[in-house]
Amino acid sequence: MDAEIIEDYPMCRYTVRPDELTKDELALAQKFCDLLADKTTLGAFTKAMGFADTGALESFISSRDKTTTGKPLSKEAFDAFRDAIEQFAAAASKKVDARIVADYVADAVHGYRIIQPLFRDTDLEEVIVNGPGQPVIVYHRKYGMCRTNLVLRNDNEMRALLTQIGADESKPFNNLRLADGCRGNVVFEPTAFRTAITIRKFQYKPMSIIDLLNNNTLTLDVAAFLWTCLDGFTVYPLNIFIVGGTASGKTTTLNALLSLVPQNERIVSIEDTLEINPSLRENWVRLESNPAASLEDLVKNALRMRPDRIIVGEIRGSEAEDLFTAMNVGHRGMLATLHANSDRDTVRRLENAPMNVPHSLIPLVDIIVVQNRLRFSGNETKRRVVQVSEVSSLDDRVALNEIFAWNPESRSLERTKLPIQSKEKLAAVTAKSINDVSDEIERRKAVLSYLVSHGISQNDDVCKFMDSFYAKMNESQFGK
């Protein structure tokens, strides 16, 4: 599948161009679909397609769960199915492009019908269906909202897609997780004028801290500082909140920072819908709220799970007070996201309903990172960290110390003239000098710069590299 994007107003045009199959490729793909749907026999298939060795194919067909035909699968199961079809297609008597045949069959048997091609484009963040007869809309990382050439033609196609994603028409709206991990929202008529579907695509390979540096989401200085605070010399990790508006990239940044947490720590993450991706983590428990267990319930339960870290994706309500209570009794290294537009807005939201965090507990948050979507030249939207502030108390007031701030003139995040109090805090609890802490931040800045310059950006590779860093914490020569 290929896509052509043409800039236009009010939305760019996103044209899906399906792979062109030869006559032999299309015949093989359709025969595969018939075989998997029990519309033909294995004998008839192998005779028509000229397969000599049928043992492996027979084993594959007999081991399949036929009830999954027409239903989406998890990413892992979908890829395994597609890879198997590619191997069989490569063994066909007539020369075909096995990759194209496998894509066709996988999409037809386990894909999300007409919108399936959109799931292959990793630059798409959301897929939006505003009703049958309307063009499908996508949100592209670079081009923003785009109108596609895909259309669900009638109510039958709309209902088929709703069935695939597991929507419940007895409820006016649904928040659900798709089989492949994507997050879905459905609003039914008459609550919506037309039934509307919004799918937030899941990042199977989360962006790394190096990706964020390469994208200028944050600077080397900020990344090195946050890394030092996050790890706290493995003695006193600081509590960090990542805040911002809708789709500002909070969870992406949270995921990237988690690669900097030592592997020997036990992490418990708590979410309404699973989005935090535990890349290469062995000791990680992912908890998801449901009608029987609220976020508040899960936060309380997490305290009994011997966590080194508690991660909360999207604080919204009363679970905030439980999280702060946990911090108040000594739990360190908490990470959480929250909808807010600035450091002060974060404090206001925490203190007021429905969170109702006591005023005296607010300074338990050590660092607030604010991230926003900004409009650049050419109408391009980019995600940027625009503020990093420290939280403390002063005369029974919550004091905010803005140490990095967005400069609208240079359109960059810059260091302010205020002293960094976190250095003093880390020095005091780790028996180091402030200069030692500053030197460590510079050291980690050099490590991150090394990764950038050597093109080590895949999240799994970054995680492995960080394991090496922590294994050699006491060595002066690192990364050579």
Secondary structure, DSSP 4 states (H G I P E B T S, - for coil): -EEEEE--SSSEEEEEEPPPPPHHHHHHHHHHHHHHTTSS-HHHHHHHHT-S--HHHHHHHHHS-GGGTTS---HHHHHHHHHHHHHHHHTSSS---HHHHHHHHHHHHHS-GGGGGGGG-TTEEEEEE-STTSEEEEEETTTEEEEEEEE--SHHHHHHHHHHTT--TTSSEEEEE-TTS-EEEEE-TTTSSS-EEEEE---SSPPPHHHHHHTTSS-HHHHHHHHHHHHGGGT-PPPEEEEESTTSSHHHHHHHHHTTS-TTS-EEEEESS-----TT-SSEEEEE-BTTB-HHHHHHHHTTS--SEEEEEEE-STHHHHHHHHHHTT----EEEEE-SSHHHHHHHHHSTTT---GGGGGG--EEEEEEEEE-GGG-EEEEEEEEEEEEEETTEEEEEEEEEEETTTTEEEE-SS--HHHHHHHHHHT--HHHHHHHHHHHHHHHHHHHHTT--SHHHHHHHHHHHHHTTT-SS---
